[in-house]
Amino acid sequence: QVHLVESGGGSVQAGGSLRLSCVASGDNYGTYCMGWFRQAPGKEREVAARMDADGETFYADSVKGRFTISRDYDKNILYLQIERLKPEDTAVYYCAAKRTGYSVPCGPSIDEYTYWGQGTQVTVSS
């Protein structure tokens, strides 16, 4: 089992910044796709950013240039640095993971992700 706990959300004004953290525990030796997903009220969950086992990253067009996904392998923490927040970024942000292998790209489907955190709320006011 992999346990994921997000933190760092909050209420901020448009243009502000946040850093979300996802602390992983349970398996420090496996290789994983890691992702940040978000779900706004009344909308489907969507990928914001993901990282494969080799450290390659993907960003949704709506967040590219503003969001940065990174991982501290020593501390087992996944980060999402968010800059220039927009009201459209308001959502619950979830950390997720799935088993993968080296040199294997992470797929785009959220159904592939096995482990999920409980989410952290990000609210951006105008």
C-alpha atoms as an extended CHARMM CRD file, in Angstrom:
* protein
*
       126  EXT
         1         1  GLN       CA              0.0000000000        0.0000000000        0.0000000000  PROA      1               0.0000000000
         2         2  VAL       CA              1.0630000000        3.5420000000       -0.7360000000  PROA      2               0.0000000000
         3         3  HSD       CA             -0.2910000000        6.2860000000        1.4550000000  PROA      3               0.0000000000
         4         4  LEU       CA             -0.4150000000        9.8290000000        0.1180000000  PROA      4               0.0000000000
         5         5  VAL       CA             -1.1560000000       12.9590000000        2.1100000000  PROA      5               0.0000000000
         6         6  GLU       CA             -1.4980000000       16.3560000000        0.4630000000  PROA      6               0.0000000000
         7         7  SER       CA             -1.0440000000       19.7090000000        2.1170000000  PROA      7               0.0000000000
         8         8  GLY       CA             -0.3870000000       23.3080000000        1.2280000000  PROA      8               0.0000000000
         9         9  GLY       CA             -3.7450000000       24.3640000000       -0.1190000000  PROA      9               0.0000000000
        10        10  GLY       CA             -5.5200000000       27.4720000000        0.9740000000  PROA      10              0.0000000000
        11        11  SER       CA             -7.3390000000       30.6060000000       -0.0550000000  PROA      11              0.0000000000
        12        12  VAL       CA             -5.3260000000       33.1270000000       -2.0260000000  PROA      12              0.0000000000
        13        13  GLN       CA             -5.9100000000       36.0570000000       -4.3120000000  PROA      13              0.0000000000
        14        14  ALA       CA             -5.4430000000       35.8270000000       -8.0350000000  PROA      14              0.0000000000
        15        15  GLY       CA             -1.8220000000       36.2320000000       -8.9770000000  PROA      15              0.0000000000
        16        16  GLY       CA             -0.5790000000       34.6250000000       -5.8130000000  PROA      16              0.0000000000
        17        17  SER       CA              1.4380000000       31.4800000000       -5.3340000000  PROA      17              0.0000000000
        18        18  LEU       CA              1.1260000000       28.2070000000       -3.4980000000  PROA      18              0.0000000000
        19        19  ARG       CA              3.2560000000       25.1560000000       -3.0280000000  PROA      19              0.0000000000
        20        20  LEU       CA              1.4080000000       21.9160000000       -2.5900000000  PROA      20              0.0000000000
        21        21  SER       CA              3.1020000000       18.9530000000       -1.0030000000  PROA      21              0.0000000000
        22        22  CYS       CA              2.3480000000       15.2590000000       -1.1450000000  PROA      22              0.0000000000
        23        23  VAL       CA              4.0610000000       13.0510000000        1.3770000000  PROA      23              0.0000000000
        24        24  ALA       CA              4.2670000000        9.4350000000        0.2950000000  PROA      24              0.0000000000
        25        25  SER       CA              4.7790000000        6.4740000000        2.5650000000  PROA      25              0.0000000000
        26        26  GLY       CA              4.5030000000        2.7160000000        2.4240000000  PROA      26              0.0000000000
        27        27  ASP       CA              6.8870000000        1.9420000000       -0.4240000000  PROA      27              0.0000000000
        28        28  ASN       CA             10.1140000000        3.8590000000       -0.8370000000  PROA      28              0.0000000000
        29        29  TYR       CA             11.6920000000        1.4290000000       -3.2690000000  PROA      29              0.0000000000
        30        30  GLY       CA              9.2250000000        1.0880000000       -6.0900000000  PROA      30              0.0000000000
        31        31  THR       CA              9.0190000000        3.1630000000       -9.2300000000  PROA      31              0.0000000000
        32        32  TYR       CA              5.9320000000        5.2420000000       -9.8080000000  PROA      32              0.0000000000
        33        33  CYS       CA              4.1360000000        7.6240000000      -12.0100000000  PROA      33              0.0000000000
        34        34  MET       CA              3.2010000000       10.5560000000       -9.8350000000  PROA      34              0.0000000000
        35        35  GLY       CA              0.5680000000       13.0730000000      -10.6840000000  PROA      35              0.0000000000
        36        36  TRP       CA             -1.3300000000       16.0970000000       -9.5110000000  PROA      36              0.0000000000
        37        37  PHE       CA             -4.9820000000       16.1270000000      -10.4560000000  PROA      37              0.0000000000
        38        38  ARG       CA             -7.6360000000       18.6640000000       -9.7150000000  PROA      38              0.0000000000
        39        39  GLN       CA            -11.3930000000       18.6910000000       -9.5750000000  PROA      39              0.0000000000
        40        40  ALA       CA            -13.5040000000       21.8130000000       -9.5530000000  PROA      40              0.0000000000
        41        41  PRO       CA            -17.0910000000       21.7380000000       -8.2800000000  PROA      41              0.0000000000
        42        42  GLY       CA            -19.3740000000       20.1710000000      -10.8470000000  PROA      42              0.0000000000
        43        43  LYS       CA            -16.5240000000       19.2000000000      -13.1310000000  PROA      43              0.0000000000
        44        44  GLU       CA            -14.6230000000       16.0280000000      -13.8490000000  PROA      44              0.0000000000
        45        45  ARG       CA            -11.2390000000       15.3930000000      -12.3740000000  PROA      45              0.0000000000
        46        46  GLU       CA             -8.4360000000       16.3680000000      -14.6950000000  PROA      46              0.0000000000
        47        47  VAL       CA             -4.7010000000       16.0460000000      -14.7620000000  PROA      47              0.0000000000
        48        48  ALA       CA             -2.7050000000       19.1420000000      -13.9750000000  PROA      48              0.0000000000
        49        49  ALA       CA              0.7790000000       17.6590000000      -14.0270000000  PROA      49              0.0000000000
        50        50  ARG       CA              2.4630000000       14.2920000000      -13.8850000000  PROA      50              0.0000000000
        51        51  MET       CA              5.9380000000       12.8440000000      -13.6570000000  PROA      51              0.0000000000
        52        52  ASP       CA              7.1520000000        9.4430000000      -14.7640000000  PROA      52              0.0000000000
        53        53  ALA       CA              9.7190000000        7.2660000000      -13.0430000000  PROA      53              0.0000000000
        54        54  ASP       CA             12.5270000000        8.8550000000      -15.0310000000  PROA      54              0.0000000000
        55        55  GLY       CA             11.5420000000       12.3590000000      -14.0030000000  PROA      55              0.0000000000
        56        56  GLU       CA              9.9510000000       13.3840000000      -17.2840000000  PROA      56              0.0000000000
        57        57  THR       CA              7.0480000000       15.7400000000      -16.7880000000  PROA      57              0.0000000000
        58        58  PHE       CA              3.7810000000       16.6130000000      -18.4470000000  PROA      58              0.0000000000
        59        59  TYR       CA              1.6030000000       19.6430000000      -17.9110000000  PROA      59              0.0000000000
        60        60  ALA       CA             -1.8910000000       20.4210000000      -18.9930000000  PROA      60              0.0000000000
        61        61  ASP       CA             -2.0810000000       23.3460000000      -21.3790000000  PROA      61              0.0000000000
        62        62  SER       CA             -4.0960000000       25.3070000000      -18.8570000000  PROA      62              0.0000000000
        63        63  VAL       CA             -1.2990000000       25.2300000000      -16.2960000000  PROA      63              0.0000000000
        64        64  LYS       CA              1.8530000000       25.0190000000      -18.3730000000  PROA      64              0.0000000000
        65        65  GLY       CA              4.2390000000       27.8050000000      -17.5280000000  PROA      65              0.0000000000
        66        66  ARG       CA              2.6540000000       28.3680000000      -14.1350000000  PROA      66              0.0000000000
        67        67  PHE       CA              2.8090000000       24.9560000000      -12.4680000000  PROA      67              0.0000000000
        68        68  THR       CA              5.9530000000       23.0050000000      -11.7210000000  PROA      68              0.0000000000
        69        69  ILE       CA              5.9270000000       19.4210000000      -10.5330000000  PROA      69              0.0000000000
        70        70  SER       CA              8.9590000000       18.1250000000       -8.7010000000  PROA      70              0.0000000000
        71        71  ARG       CA              9.8910000000       15.2790000000       -6.4500000000  PROA      71              0.0000000000
        72        72  ASP       CA             12.2390000000       14.9350000000       -3.5290000000  PROA      72              0.0000000000
        73        73  TYR       CA             13.1910000000       11.2830000000       -3.6740000000  PROA      73              0.0000000000
        74        74  ASP       CA             15.0830000000       11.3780000000       -0.3920000000  PROA      74              0.0000000000
        75        75  LYS       CA             12.1370000000       12.7760000000        1.5430000000  PROA      75              0.0000000000
        76        76  ASN       CA              9.4790000000       11.0150000000       -0.5310000000  PROA      76              0.0000000000
        77        77  ILE       CA              7.6420000000       14.2410000000       -1.2100000000  PROA      77              0.0000000000
        78        78  LEU       CA              5.9840000000       15.3300000000       -4.4180000000  PROA      78              0.0000000000
        79        79  TYR       CA              5.5720000000       19.0630000000       -4.8870000000  PROA      79              0.0000000000
        80        80  LEU       CA              3.4430000000       21.2460000000       -7.0530000000  PROA      80              0.0000000000
        81        81  GLN       CA              4.6410000000       24.8260000000       -7.2180000000  PROA      81              0.0000000000
        82        82  ILE       CA              1.8800000000       27.0560000000       -8.5000000000  PROA      82              0.0000000000
        83        83  GLU       CA              2.5410000000       30.5780000000       -9.6890000000  PROA      83              0.0000000000
        84        84  ARG       CA              0.2180000000       33.3080000000      -10.9250000000  PROA      84              0.0000000000
        85        85  LEU       CA             -2.8890000000       31.6270000000       -9.6620000000  PROA      85              0.0000000000
        86        86  LYS       CA             -6.1330000000       32.2260000000      -11.4920000000  PROA      86              0.0000000000
        87        87  PRO       CA             -9.7110000000       31.8600000000      -10.2570000000  PROA      87              0.0000000000
        88        88  GLU       CA            -10.0380000000       29.0020000000      -12.7310000000  PROA      88              0.0000000000
        89        89  ASP       CA             -7.4630000000       27.1130000000      -10.6890000000  PROA      89              0.0000000000
        90        90  THR       CA             -9.9290000000       26.7820000000       -7.8260000000  PROA      90              0.0000000000
        91        91  ALA       CA            -10.3270000000       23.0750000000       -7.1760000000  PROA      91              0.0000000000
        92        92  VAL       CA             -9.4870000000       20.2430000000       -4.8850000000  PROA      92              0.0000000000
        93        93  TYR       CA             -6.0110000000       19.0960000000       -5.7790000000  PROA      93              0.0000000000
        94        94  TYR       CA             -5.1850000000       15.4270000000       -5.4760000000  PROA      94              0.0000000000
        95        95  CYS       CA             -1.8940000000       13.6420000000       -5.4390000000  PROA      95              0.0000000000
        96        96  ALA       CA             -1.9170000000       10.2480000000       -7.1230000000  PROA      96              0.0000000000
        97        97  ALA       CA              0.4820000000        7.4430000000       -7.9280000000  PROA      97              0.0000000000
        98        98  LYS       CA              0.6770000000        4.2370000000       -9.8850000000  PROA      98              0.0000000000
        99        99  ARG       CA              3.2950000000        1.5520000000      -10.3060000000  PROA      99              0.0000000000
       100       100  THR       CA              5.4130000000        1.8220000000      -13.4060000000  PROA      100             0.0000000000
       101       101  GLY       CA              8.8740000000        1.0530000000      -14.6660000000  PROA      101             0.0000000000
       102       102  TYR       CA             11.8670000000        2.9530000000      -15.8750000000  PROA      102             0.0000000000
       103       103  SER       CA             11.6440000000        4.1480000000      -19.4630000000  PROA      103             0.0000000000
       104       104  VAL       CA              7.8770000000        3.7250000000      -19.3780000000  PROA      104             0.0000000000
       105       105  PRO       CA              5.8820000000        6.8820000000      -20.0610000000  PROA      105             0.0000000000
       106       106  CYS       CA              2.9680000000        7.5350000000      -17.7700000000  PROA      106             0.0000000000
       107       107  GLY       CA             -0.3680000000        7.3280000000      -19.4910000000  PROA      107             0.0000000000
       108       108  PRO       CA             -2.8890000000       10.1520000000      -19.4790000000  PROA      108             0.0000000000
       109       109  SER       CA             -5.8320000000        8.2780000000      -17.9850000000  PROA      109             0.0000000000
       110       110  ILE       CA             -6.6450000000        8.9240000000      -14.3510000000  PROA      110             0.0000000000
       111       111  ASP       CA             -8.0540000000        5.4060000000      -14.1950000000  PROA      111             0.0000000000
       112       112  GLU       CA             -4.5100000000        4.0940000000      -14.3010000000  PROA      112             0.0000000000
       113       113  TYR       CA             -3.6570000000        5.6430000000      -10.9640000000  PROA      113             0.0000000000
       114       114  THR       CA             -4.1180000000        3.2940000000       -8.0590000000  PROA      114             0.0000000000
       115       115  TYR       CA             -3.2470000000        5.3960000000       -5.0510000000  PROA      115             0.0000000000
       116       116  TRP       CA             -4.8390000000        8.7070000000       -4.1840000000  PROA      116             0.0000000000
       117       117  GLY       CA             -4.5430000000       11.2400000000       -1.4560000000  PROA      117             0.0000000000
       118       118  GLN       CA             -7.5070000000       12.8880000000        0.2030000000  PROA      118             0.0000000000
       119       119  GLY       CA             -7.0010000000       16.1810000000       -1.5570000000  PROA      119             0.0000000000
       120       120  THR       CA             -6.2250000000       19.7290000000       -0.5530000000  PROA      120             0.0000000000
       121       121  GLN       CA             -8.4790000000       22.6590000000       -1.3630000000  PROA      121             0.0000000000
       122       122  VAL       CA             -7.1600000000       25.5510000000       -3.4090000000  PROA      122             0.0000000000
       123       123  THR       CA             -9.4160000000       28.5740000000       -3.6160000000  PROA      123             0.0000000000
       124       124  VAL       CA             -8.4340000000       31.5610000000       -5.7190000000  PROA      124             0.0000000000
       125       125  SER       CA            -10.4020000000       34.7640000000       -5.3580000000  PROA      125             0.0000000000
       126       126  SER       CA            -10.5350000000       37.6290000000       -7.7910000000  PROA      126             0.0000000000
